[in-house]
Amino acid sequence: MRAFVFPGQGSQAVGMGKALAEAYPAARAVFEEVDDVLGQKLSAVMWDGPEDQLTLTANTQPALMATSMAAMKALEAEGVILSRVASYVAGHSLGEYSALAAAGALSIADAARLLRIRGDAMQAAVPVGEGAMAALLGLDLDAATEVAAEAAEGDVCSVANDNQPGQVVVSGHKAAVERATAIAKTKGAKRAVLLPVSAPFHCSLMQPAADRMAEALAGVEIKSPVVPVVSNVLAAPISDPAEIRKRLVEQVTGTVRWRESIEWLAASGADAFVEVGSGKVLSGLIRRMAKEAAILNVGAPEDIAAVRELIGA
């Protein structure tokens, strides 16, 4: 059984998707559509930089989705059709929008618009410098949750991402997150490091952004996906459009339950994972949790042959 997975923030790199656009007209059309929808030559920022423009969350989010969808269109051009070859899709944070677009639940245009709104709303929710995120390495979810609770002291500090065993990210007010890094080290964390992010994602401080996404999602058509999407906030598959809409709103403030999502897929029989889009961040995480699974990446034209071989195309 195969699962296709889609990366989130942190996987971006200048140049991503350019070779796909040059090799496949259908991939180039994705970038042209996203540029047109956003009224911005986002593809130029993606391919030529500058990097500080690409890493602005309002650019990063639609850019990563565009790269993932360009890779999907390249796969389709080579006969790899998602509904025939995958049993589930999943995406890490913003990657859930890519997963939904790949599965036909969202149009590429709507996904781009929503991710631009999401990026702007998340950035605007908390003034720069008031929030922070930190990775606690070597602690499990329960221990990290206890650290966050102890560090809060009336501020917000909670688990934002449960990425893999021993890699949990906390998010909240800067002072509380800094306290969490100090407390984590006393609780046995191997490392506890502040992350270079522009806002405290996936915590209750993002409620204004969740409210904005509720408004935006209410005006967008969501179809039933051709394969179920494993939801970030549930770590379980969903297909009902109304529930998809609800969970995407919850996702803004909720924990990204990536470890549990991959464990659920592996327990359900997934023995092959295809990471579609820029980078190999998810592949690295999955490799530590599904040690026997085949793991492939599709971010460039030369990657497609291995996927065709995997599915026997």
TIMI-93271 format. One record per atom (N, C-alpha, C): x, y, z. Coordinates in steps of 0.02 Angstrom, whole numbers, plus 50000, padded with zeros to 5 digits. Example, Ala and Ser with C-alpha at 12.3 -4.5 7.8 and 13.67 -1.06 7.14 Angstrom:
BEGIN
506604971650390
506154977550390
506604983550390
506424988850354
506844994750357
506455000250394
# end
This chain:
BEGIN
500424994050000
500005000050000
500445006250000
500245011249961
500655017249953
500305023349981
500705027850009
500465034350031
500895039749999
500565044849973
500925050649946
500895056149998
501475059250013
501515064250066
501805070650038
501615076250069
501765082850040
502075087350093
502655090450078
503045094050128
502745100750148
502975103150206
502765109550233
503355114450239
503245119750276
503735125050282
504395122350309
504935124750281
505595122250297
505895118050241
505465115950194
505705111950137
505865116250076
505725122750080
505835127050022
506575128050007
506725129149943
507405130649921
507365134349855
507795139349848
507815143049785
507985138149728
507595138449675
507685133849619
507185128249617
506795127449670
506335121749673
505815122049617
505735116349584
505225115749533
505435118049464
506005121449458
506195124249393
506315118849341
506675113549360
506815108249312
506175104649290
505695103949336
505055101049318
504695105349266
504705111949277
504375116549230
504705116349161
505355115449160
505715115249096
505595108649059
505465103349097
505395096749067
504675094949049
504195097849085
503495095749077
503045101949068
502725102649011
502255108249001
501715108549055
501475102749077
500945102649128
501195105249195
501835104149209
502125106849270
502205114449264
502435116749206
502505123949196
501835127349203
501305124149179
500635127149182
500415128349254
500635124049300
500465124949371
500765131549396
501405132749382
501725138849405
501405145049373
501235144449309
500905150049275
500225151549306
499855146249323
499205147149354
499265150449422
499745148249463
499835151149529
500065158449523
500515159849477
500725166849466
500115171149449
499695168649405
499115172449382
498615173549439
498485168249476
498005168749531
498225173749584
498865173749599
499135178049652
499305185049627
499305185949561
499495192449534
500215194149549
500635189149549
501335189949569
501755184849531
502345186649511
502795181949478
503145177849533
502745173849568
503025169749623
503545164849596
503435162349536
503905157549508
504605160549502
504655167049487
505305170349481
505655170449549
505275171649602
505555171449670
505785164449687
505385159449667
505555152449682
506185150349646
506265152349584
506815149849544
507455154049548
507375160549562
507955164949561
508085168449628
507615167749675
507695171149739
507475178449734
507675182549782
508125180949837
507805176449890
508235172949926
507995168049974
507555171150028
507725177350049
507335180350102
506615181950080
506515182750015
505835183549989
505465176949987
505815171649969
505505165049966
505305162650036
505695164450086
505565161950154
505025166050190
504785171450162
504205174750190
503615169950187
503295168850244
502805163350247
502235164150195
502055170450179
501525171550129
501745169350060
502405169050047
502655166449984
502815158949989
503105157050045
503305150050053
502715145250045
502155147050075
501595142250077
501325140750007
501135145749966
500905144049899
501465141349855
502085143349868
502645140949827
502755133549836
502735131149897
502825124049909
502245119949880
501645122549885
501065119149854
501155118849779
501365124349748
501465124449676
501985119249654
502525118749691
503045113849674
502785106749680
502415105449733
502125098749742
501635097049685
501215101849667
500735100549614
501065100049546
501605103749535
501985102949473
502275095949468
502525093449525
502795086549526
502235081549513
501645082749541
501075078249528
500895078249454
500895084149422
500725084549351
501245081049309
501875081449329
502405077849294
502305070249301
502125068049361
501985060949371
501395058649327
500865062749326
500285060949285
500475060449211
500915064949188
501135064749118
501505058249102
501775055149154
502135048849144
501705042849164
501055043949172
500595038449185
500495036549257
500755040649303
500675039349375
500065043349399
499495040049404
498865043349421
498715041849494
498635047049534
498575046249607
498025041349626
497445041949597
496875037749617
497005030349604
497475028849560
497635021849544
498205019049585
498645023449609
499265021049639
499335022349713
498905026649741
498965028349813
498335026549849
498415024349911
497835022949954
497665028849999
498175032850016
498075038650059
498555044250038
498365050350056
498825056050051
498845059450119
499405062950132
499475066850193
499965072450179
499885077950215
500345083450207
500505086550275
501115089150281
501355092050344
501165099450346
500705101250390
500475108050397
500205110750331
500535115750300
500275118350237
500255112850184
500665107550192
500665102050145
499995098450141
499575099450192
498905096450189
498495099550132
498615105850117
498285109050060
498535106049995
499185104649991
499465101349932
499155094449923
499095090749979
498795084149977
498075084449952
497705089349976
497005090149955
496965092049881
497415096249858
497425098149787
497605092149744
498105088349766
498295082349728
497735077349723
497325076949776
496775072149778
496125075049749
496175080949720
495595083749686
495075086949731
495215087749795
494745090849841
494745098449835
495325101249819
495405108449807
495695109549738
495475114749704
495815116649642
496485119849659
496945119749611
497595122949621
497505130349635
497055133549599
496935140649609
496685142149679
496205138249703
495945139349770
496475137949822
496865132649812
497395131049860
497895136849864
498075139749807
498545145349807
498255151349844
497625152949829
497305158649862
497265157549938
497055151549957
496985150050028
497655150350065
498185147950033
498835147850066
499135154850070
498985159150022
499195166150028
498835169450087
498185168350092
497805171050149
498065168150214
498185161650215
498435158250275
499105161150296
499565161950249
500215164650265
500175171750292
499775175950259
499695182850283
499375183050352
498855178850362
498495178850425
498925176250482
499315171250469
499755168450522
500295173550541
500555177150491
501065182050506
500775187850545
500155189750529
499845195550560
499565194050630
499485187650647
499145185850709
499535187950771
500195187950766
500625189550824
501165194350801
501255200050834
501785204750815
502465201250815
502875203050767
503545200150761
503925201250826
504235195950850
504625196350911
504265194150974
503595193650970
503205191651030
503125184151036
503205180550981
503125173350983
503755169750963
503765163250975
504355159250957
504155151850953
504595147950923
504515140650921
505195137650937
505175131650967
505805128250984
505725120750974
506255117650951
506265110350943
506565107351006
506205102551035
506455098851093
506645091851068
507285090551067
507535084251039
507715079451094
507455073351088
507605068251138
507045067351189
506515071251183
505935070451227
505345067651188
504945063251219
504345060851186
503775065951196
503205064451166
502645069251167
502425070751238
502365065651280
502125066851348
502605071351387
503245069951381
503745073951416
503745081151391
503695081951325
503695088651296
503075092551316
502505089051321
501885092251343
501955094751414
502265090751457
502385092851526
502855098851530
503365098851488
503835104451487
503475110851467
503055110351415
502685116251391
502215118951445
501885114451479
501415116551532
501795120051589
502365117351607
502755120351661
503035127051641
503215127751576
503525133951552
503025139551543
502385137951535
501895142951516
501855148751567
501765147151630
501725152251683
501235157851665
500665155951639
500165160951621
500195163251549
500755161851516
500825163251444
500595157151405
500635157651339
500485151951295
501135148251280
501115141751291
501665137251269
501365130351262
501365127751202
501055121251190
501405117651133
501245111251125
501555107151073
501255109051005
501685111050958
501475112950891
501545107250842
502095103650847
502235098150800
502505092150838
502205086450828
502485080050851
502725076550789
503355077750772
503615075850706
503825068550702
504155066250754
504395059250756
504585057950828
504685051650846
504895050250915
505525054150932
505485058250985
506075062051005
506165068550969
505675070650929
505725077250897
505045080750901
504975084950952
504345088550965
504495096050964
504055099850933
504145107150929
503605110450972
503815115251013
503345119151053
503295126251025
502735129551039
502595136051011
502225140251061
502315146951058
501945151351102
502285157951111
502155161251168
502485167451185
503235166251191
503625171051167
504355170151164
504655168451232
504455172151283
504745170851350
504595163751374
503985161551361
503795154851383
504165149451344
504255150551280
504625145551239
505355145451260
505625151251276
506325151251301
506375147551367
505865148451410
505865144551473
505825137151458
505445135351408
505365128251390
506025125151369
506435128951333
507085126151312
507525124751372
507495129151422
507905128151482
507645122251523
506985121851531
506685116451570
506815109751536
506755109651469
506835103351432
507525100251445
508025104451449
508705101851460
508765098551529
508385101051577
508395097951644
507995091451645
507575090451594
507145084451591
507435079051545
508045080251522
508375075151483
508385076251408
508165081951384
508205083351313
508935083551290
509065080551232
509745080651205
509915087751182
509425091051152
509515097951130
508835101351134
508845107951143
508235111851142
508425118551111
508175119651049
508415125351010
507835129450983
507905136050987
507425140450956
507475139750880
506895140050846
506875139250774
506845146050739
507145146750681
507135153150645
506475154150607
505945155350643
505285156250613
505025163350629
504555165550588
504325172450593
503705173150636
503425167550659
502815167750700
502745161150738
502365161150793
502255154950832
501675150950804
501815146850755
501295143050720
501005137450765
500395135450749
500075129650780
500035130150856
499805135950879
499635136750950
499045141550954
498785142651014
498185146651021
498285153951003
498905156251000
499035163150978
498835164150905
498755158750868
498555159050798
497785159450789
497405160350843
496685160350837
496425165650787
496715171750785
496485176450734
496565173750663
497105170050651
497215167050585
496715161450572
496555157650624
496045152350616
495365155350598
495195160950630
494565164250614
494565166650542
495135169350520
495185171650450
495125165850401
495415160150419
495375154250374
494675151450373
494315151850428
493625149550429
493215153550378
493325160150376
492985164350327
493185162450256
493825161650245
494075160250177
493835153450152
493865148550196
493675141750176
492925141150164
492525145450197
491805145250188
491605146950116
492035150750082
491875152850014
492195148649960
492475143049978
492835138849930
492495132049924
492455129549862
492175122849851
492695117649870
492495112949912
492915107249928
492535100949906
492865096849866
492565090649842
492825084749883
492505079149875
492765073049907
493415071149873
493945069949910
494585068049879
494545061049847
494945060049795
494935053549761
495235048049804
495655049949852
495895045349904
495855049149970
495745045650026
495685049050091
496315052950109
496205058450145
496755062650169
496835061550244
497435059850265
497565058950336
497655065850367
497185067750409
497155074450438
497705075650489
498015081550486
498525083450536
498255083150607
497655085750618
497415086450686
497095080150714
496935075450670
496625069150692
497105063250689
497605063750645
498035057950631
497615052050608
497105053450569
496635048450543
496355051150477
496125046550434
495895048750368
495205051950369
495115056950325
494465060150316
494345060950241
493705061050223
493515062050153
492915066750144
492545067950198
491945072050193
492145079450186
491905082950135
492105089950125
491975094450184
491425093550219
491275097750277
491785096650332
491975090350342
492475088950394
493155091550373
493325090950310
493965093650285
494005101050301
493475104750286
493455111950299
493555113350374
493215109650415
493265110550488
493975109150512
494265103750489
494935101850514
495475106650490
495385109550431
495875114450407
495875120650451
495295122550476
495265128150523
495605126250589
495455120450615
495755118150677
496515117550672
496745115850612
497455114750601
497875120850616
497595126850608
497975133050617
498225133750689
497805131750736
497995132250807
498175125450837
498025120050802
498105113350830
498795110450818
498925104950852
499555101350845
499575097450779
500135097850744
500245093750685
500475086850710
500025082050705
500155075350733
500475070850680
501075072850658
501395069250603
501625062350623
501925061750682
502155055150705
501575050150705
501015052150735
500445047650739
500155046250670
500175051250626
499925050250558
500315044850522
500975045250527
501395040250493
501325033450527
501285033450593
501185027050628
500525023950608
500005028050599
499355025450578
499405022550508
499735026050463
499815023550394
500205017050393
500745016750430
501145010550432
500745004750461
500375006050514
499965000850544
499404998650498
499195003050454
498655001450407
498914997950344
499564997050340
499844993150285
500254996950235
500375003450247
500785007350200
501505004850204
501745002450147
502445000050145
502855003950094
502565009350067
502925013650021
502655020750029
503115025550034
502935032550041
503275036549986
502905040849953
503185045149900
503105052349923
503665055749935
503645062849954
503655066949890
503135070949881
503025074449818
503145081949829
503685084549798
503825091649805
504535092949825
504655098749855
505335100949870
505625097449931
506255095449926
506625092949983
506465085850003
506785083850059
506715076950084
506605076950159
506315082250186
506215082750258
505755077150283
505185076250249
504715071150272
505005064150264
505385063050211
505695056550202
506145054750260
506525059750284
506955058550341
506565056750403
506005060150414
505585058650472
505285051650465
505015050150406
504675043750396
505165037950402
505775038950378
506265033450379
506395030950450
506325035450498
506455033450567
505855029950599
505265030450567
504665027550595
504425021450558
504535021250493
504315015550451
504945012750419
505345009450460
506025007550440
506045002650381
505514998750372
505514993750318
505204996450253
504935002450256
504565005050198
505035007650144
504805007250082
505145010650027
504955018050030
505455022350022
505335029550027
505655032949967
505255036449928
505485039749868
505305047149871
505675051249832
505545058349827
505445060249754
504995064949742
504905067549675
504945075149679
505525077749662
505615084949661
505935087349596
506135082549554
506475084149491
506305078649440
506395080149375
506215075149324
506545068349332
507175068449355
507535062049361
507265057549415
506835060149459
506545056149513
505955051849491
505675053449433
505035050349414
505125043049395
505685041249365
505775034349344
505735029549403
505995031549461
505975027049519
505255025949543
504835030949538
504135030149557
503775025549508
503925026449444
503615021949393
503825014649405
504445013749425
504685006949439
504325004149501
504225008449551
503895006249612
503195003649598
502835007149555
502135005249541
502065000549482
502624998949450
502604994349393
502324997449330
502405004049323
502155007549262
502665007049206
# end
